[in-house]
Amino acid sequence: MTSNHLLMTFRPVVAFMVAALTLLACSQDPPAEIPEITFSNLAEDNRIDVLAGQELLTAYIYPDGLAKPVLFPINVSGEIPLTRGFPLTPRTGERTDHPHQVGHWFNYGNVNGIDFWNNPGNPPEGDIDRYGFIEHGEVLRKEGGKGKGELVVSACWKNYREEVILSEVTTFVFSVRGDTRIIDRVTTLTAGQEDVLFTDDKEGMMAIRVARELELPGTDQPMVIGPDGEIGEAGNNYHRSSTGNYLSSEGLEGDDVWGTRAPWMRMSGRIYGRDITLAIIDHPQNTGYPAYWHARGYGLFSANPLGQAEFSEGSEELNMVVPAGEAVTFRYRIVTCSGEILTPAKIDELAEEFTRHIL
């Protein structure tokens, strides 16, 4: 066979292989672009938007009447909110209980005898001495970047005589890794001129109120926002859209996680047909580690390191005291993911990473 005949024989084969390789290369998904984390300061609205590319990741807000700064909403990719809208932006069908449970917040139910947790924002005049509020101070630093951004803010924990009980400095670090988003929170509380006693209480401390779809299935018929905006009792089908479930690092699930200790807790479910993960990770340096979990089926998801006497039915007791002028620091990691329910092994990995990285 001549060289021309060989060339004619192999040319179709070579052309086929080239075409196949080209098709294979084109079929690979391009690497996900790492979004820029930026901040948009809307001072007139008492709000700082945190953007991942063009999407709202969350916002740090401190509106008048809310009684504390919060992150609201918390979104996964596609700007799907994981947090309940009520009472700020109520959505049809949402529960209307516990209006003080907004987005993500950090406070406590018994600080020198004052309740910061249950403050409705406008306590009755006769009850005003029962409650405290957290007042936003100033933005100390904002720094964006590729896939990561940092926001540092100050605040004061006050009673209604305007006396400062605690000074707060909080660092938020926002990270995006594909469809996984991470919020690391480091909060340092410094006592004022007097010792500050955190009496053991179940109402605390590092909390998120989740969207209706992430509630655990149940049989109750709560009061909800109707299509006309009015509040009324939900019907028998209320829980048709409830898809949530808790899983602790200790293997407990559902309502069984309440009042138990664990280094991390995962909530999973489906919103708009997409698998959703929301996890909170405790840090070994935190007082009371591993935290007790004040995690309720109706959508309250909270890590509480300080309520030991209540959760243990009196077998343990903490009653943490911060001496005058001294400080205590708490560190937590919030992990969200859209399109995937993160495995315990993956959350263990993220927890180990968080443990190594001390802010």
C-alpha positions in Angstrom: 0.0 0.0 0.0 1.4 3.4 -1.0 1.8 6.3 1.4 -1.1 8.1 -0.4 -3.3 5.1 0.2 -2.3 5.1 3.9 -3.1 8.8 4.2 -6.5 8.3 2.6 -7.3 5.4 4.9 -6.4 7.2 8.2 -7.7 10.7 7.3 -11.3 9.9 8.2 -10.2 8.2 11.4 -8.1 11.2 12.4 -10.9 13.6 11.5 -13.4 11.6 13.7 -11.0 11.6 16.7 -10.4 15.3 16.4 -14.2 16.0 16.2 -14.8 13.7 19.2 -12.2 15.4 21.3 -13.5 18.8 20.4 -17.0 17.8 21.3 -15.8 16.4 24.6 -13.9 19.6 25.4 -17.0 21.7 24.6 -19.2 19.6 26.8 -17.2 20.3 30.0 -18.8 23.0 32.2 -16.5 26.0 32.3 -15.1 26.7 35.8 -17.5 28.8 37.9 -16.5 32.4 38.0 -15.5 33.6 41.5 -17.8 36.5 42.3 -16.5 39.8 43.7 -17.8 40.5 47.2 -18.8 44.1 47.5 -20.7 46.3 49.9 -23.3 48.9 49.2 -23.9 51.4 52.0 -27.5 52.7 52.1 -27.1 54.9 55.2 -30.5 56.5 54.8 -32.1 53.0 55.1 -29.8 51.9 57.9 -28.6 49.1 55.7 -25.4 47.7 54.1 -26.0 45.3 51.3 -23.5 42.5 50.8 -23.3 41.5 47.2 -21.8 38.4 45.5 -21.3 39.6 42.0 -24.7 41.1 41.1 -26.7 39.0 43.7 -27.6 40.0 47.2 -26.0 37.6 49.6 -27.4 39.3 52.7 -27.7 42.8 54.2 -26.6 44.1 57.6 -29.6 46.2 58.8 -30.3 48.2 61.9 -33.8 49.8 61.3 -35.4 51.9 64.0 -37.7 49.7 66.2 -36.0 46.4 65.6 -34.1 46.4 68.9 -30.9 44.9 67.4 -28.9 44.8 64.2 -29.5 41.7 62.1 -28.5 40.1 58.8 -31.6 40.0 56.6 -32.4 38.3 54.4 -29.8 35.5 54.0 -29.9 34.2 50.4 -28.5 31.3 48.6 -27.5 31.5 44.9 -30.3 32.8 42.7 -31.3 35.2 45.5 -33.5 32.5 47.2 -34.1 33.6 50.8 -33.5 31.1 53.6 -34.9 33.4 56.2 -38.5 34.2 57.0 -39.7 37.5 55.7 -42.1 38.4 58.6 -42.3 40.9 60.1 -40.2 43.1 57.8 -41.2 41.8 54.4 -44.0 39.3 55.1 -44.8 36.7 52.5 -48.2 35.0 52.0 -48.5 31.8 54.2 -45.8 32.7 56.7 -46.1 32.3 60.4 -46.6 35.5 62.4 -45.3 34.2 65.8 -42.2 35.6 67.6 -41.8 38.9 65.6 -38.5 39.5 67.3 -37.0 36.5 65.4 -35.7 38.2 62.3 -33.0 37.0 59.9 -29.8 36.2 61.8 -29.2 37.8 65.1 -27.0 37.5 68.2 -28.3 38.3 71.7 -29.5 36.7 75.0 -32.5 36.5 77.2 -31.0 37.3 80.7 -28.1 39.8 80.9 -28.0 41.3 84.4 -31.7 40.4 84.6 -32.5 42.2 81.3 -34.1 40.4 78.4 -32.5 41.3 75.0 -33.9 38.2 73.2 -37.7 38.8 73.4 -37.7 42.6 72.9 -40.4 43.3 70.4 -38.8 46.6 69.5 -41.5 48.7 71.2 -42.0 47.3 74.7 -45.0 48.6 76.7 -44.1 51.5 79.0 -44.8 49.5 82.1 -42.5 46.7 80.9 -39.6 48.8 79.7 -37.3 47.9 82.5 -37.5 44.2 81.6 -35.9 44.7 78.2 -32.7 45.8 76.6 -31.8 46.7 73.1 -28.7 46.6 70.9 -27.8 49.9 69.2 -25.7 49.9 66.1 -22.6 52.0 66.5 -20.4 52.5 63.4 -18.9 50.6 60.6 -15.2 50.1 61.5 -14.1 48.4 58.2 -15.5 47.2 54.9 -13.2 45.3 52.6 -14.4 43.4 49.5 -12.5 41.0 47.3 -12.6 38.1 45.0 -14.8 35.5 46.6 -14.4 37.1 50.0 -15.3 40.2 51.9 -15.1 41.5 55.5 -17.4 43.8 57.4 -16.5 45.0 61.0 -19.1 46.9 63.0 -19.6 48.1 66.6 -22.7 48.2 68.8 -23.8 48.8 72.3 -26.1 46.6 74.5 -28.2 49.1 76.5 -31.1 49.3 78.9 -33.8 51.8 78.4 -32.1 54.3 80.7 -29.5 54.4 78.0 -26.9 52.8 80.2 -24.3 50.7 78.3 -24.1 47.2 79.7 -21.8 45.7 77.0 -19.9 47.1 74.1 -19.8 44.9 71.0 -17.4 44.6 68.1 -18.4 42.0 65.4 -16.4 40.9 62.4 -18.4 39.2 59.5 -16.4 37.4 56.9 -18.4 36.5 53.8 -17.1 33.8 51.4 -18.5 32.3 48.2 -17.3 28.9 46.9 -19.5 28.0 44.0 -23.0 27.3 45.4 -21.6 27.2 48.9 -21.7 30.4 50.9 -20.1 31.0 54.3 -20.6 33.7 56.9 -18.1 33.6 59.7 -19.1 35.7 62.7 -16.7 36.8 65.5 -18.3 38.8 68.2 -16.4 40.3 71.2 -18.5 41.6 74.1 -16.8 43.9 76.6 -18.4 44.7 80.0 -18.9 48.3 81.0 -18.3 49.6 84.5 -20.0 46.7 86.2 -19.7 42.9 86.1 -22.1 41.4 83.6 -23.9 38.2 84.5 -25.4 36.0 81.8 -27.8 33.9 83.8 -28.5 30.4 82.3 -31.4 30.9 80.0 -32.8 29.0 77.0 -33.4 32.2 75.1 -30.2 32.7 73.1 -27.9 33.2 71.4 -26.6 32.8 67.9 -29.8 32.4 65.9 -31.6 32.3 62.5 -35.3 32.2 61.7 -35.8 30.2 58.6 -38.2 30.3 55.7 -41.5 28.4 55.8 -40.2 25.6 53.5 -37.5 24.7 55.9 -39.8 24.1 58.9 -40.2 20.5 60.0 -43.4 18.8 59.0 -46.1 18.9 61.7 -49.8 19.0 62.4 -50.3 22.5 63.9 -52.3 25.2 62.2 -50.5 28.5 63.1 -51.5 32.0 62.5 -50.2 33.1 59.1 -50.3 36.0 56.6 -53.2 35.5 54.2 -53.3 36.4 50.5 -55.0 39.7 51.4 -52.2 40.5 53.9 -54.4 39.9 56.9 -53.5 37.4 59.7 -55.6 34.3 60.1 -55.4 30.6 61.0 -53.7 28.3 58.6 -55.6 25.5 57.0 -55.1 21.7 57.2 -52.6 21.9 54.3 -50.2 24.3 56.0 -47.4 21.7 56.2 -47.7 20.5 52.6 -44.6 22.7 51.8 -42.7 21.8 55.0 -39.5 19.9 54.0 -37.0 20.7 56.7 -35.1 18.4 58.9 -32.3 18.8 61.5 -29.2 16.6 61.7 -26.7 17.1 64.5 -23.0 16.1 64.4 -24.0 13.5 67.0 -26.4 11.8 64.6 -29.7 13.0 66.1 -32.5 14.2 63.8 -35.7 16.2 63.7 -37.1 17.5 67.0 -34.8 15.2 69.0 -32.0 17.7 68.5 -33.6 20.3 70.8 -31.7 20.8 74.1 -28.8 18.5 73.0 -25.1 19.4 72.6 -23.2 19.2 69.4 -20.3 21.0 67.6 -22.5 21.6 64.6 -26.1 21.3 63.4 -27.4 21.0 59.8 -30.8 21.9 58.6 -31.8 20.7 55.1 -34.9 20.9 52.9 -36.1 22.1 49.5 -37.1 25.5 48.3 -38.5 26.1 44.8 -37.6 22.4 44.1 -33.9 22.9 45.0 -32.0 21.0 47.7 -31.0 23.4 50.4 -28.4 23.2 53.2 -28.1 25.5 56.2 -25.6 24.6 58.9 -24.3 26.4 62.0 -20.8 25.4 63.3 -19.6 26.1 66.8 -16.0 26.9 67.7 -13.9 25.0 70.3 -12.7 28.3 71.8 -16.3 29.4 72.6 -17.5 29.4 76.2 -19.8 26.4 76.7 -18.5 24.5 73.7 -20.1 22.4 72.3 -23.3 24.5 72.4 -26.7 23.4 73.3 -29.2 23.8 70.4 -32.4 25.8 70.8 -33.6 24.4 67.5 -37.4 24.3 67.0 -39.5 22.6 64.3 -41.3 25.9 63.6 -38.1 27.5 62.2 -36.0 28.8 65.1 -32.5 27.6 64.6 -30.2 28.7 67.4 -26.9 27.7 69.1 -27.0 28.5 72.9 -23.8 28.0 74.8 -25.0 29.7 78.0 -28.3 28.1 78.9 -26.9 25.0 80.5 -29.0 24.8 83.6 -32.2 24.9 81.6 -31.2 22.5 78.9 -29.7 20.0 81.3 -32.6 20.2 83.7 -30.3 21.5 86.4 -27.5 18.9 86.2 -25.1 21.6 84.7 -24.8 25.3 85.5 -22.7 28.0 83.9 -24.0 31.5 84.8 -21.1 33.2 82.9 -19.8 36.4 84.4 -17.8 39.0 82.4 -15.9 41.1 84.9 -16.1 44.9 84.5 -13.8 46.1 81.7 -13.1 42.5 80.5 -14.2 40.8 77.3 -15.5 37.5 76.0 -15.4 36.4 72.3 -17.8 34.1 70.4 -17.1 32.6 67.0 -19.6 30.9 64.7 -19.8 29.8 61.1 -22.9 29.8 59.0 -22.8 27.6 55.9 -25.5 27.6 53.1 -25.6 25.6 49.9 -28.1 25.6 47.0 -28.6 22.5 44.9 -26.9 20.1 47.3 -27.4 18.7 50.8 -23.9 18.8 52.3 -22.8 15.5 53.9 -21.7 15.3 57.5 -18.2 14.6 56.2 -18.2 17.9 54.3 -19.5 19.8 57.3 -16.8 18.2 59.4 -14.3 19.5 56.9 -15.7 23.0 57.1 -15.7 22.8 60.9 -12.1 21.7 60.9 -11.1 24.5 58.6 -13.0 27.0 60.9 -11.2 25.7 63.9 -7.8 26.2 62.3 -8.6 29.7 61.1 -8.7 32.0 64.2 -9.9 35.5 63.5 
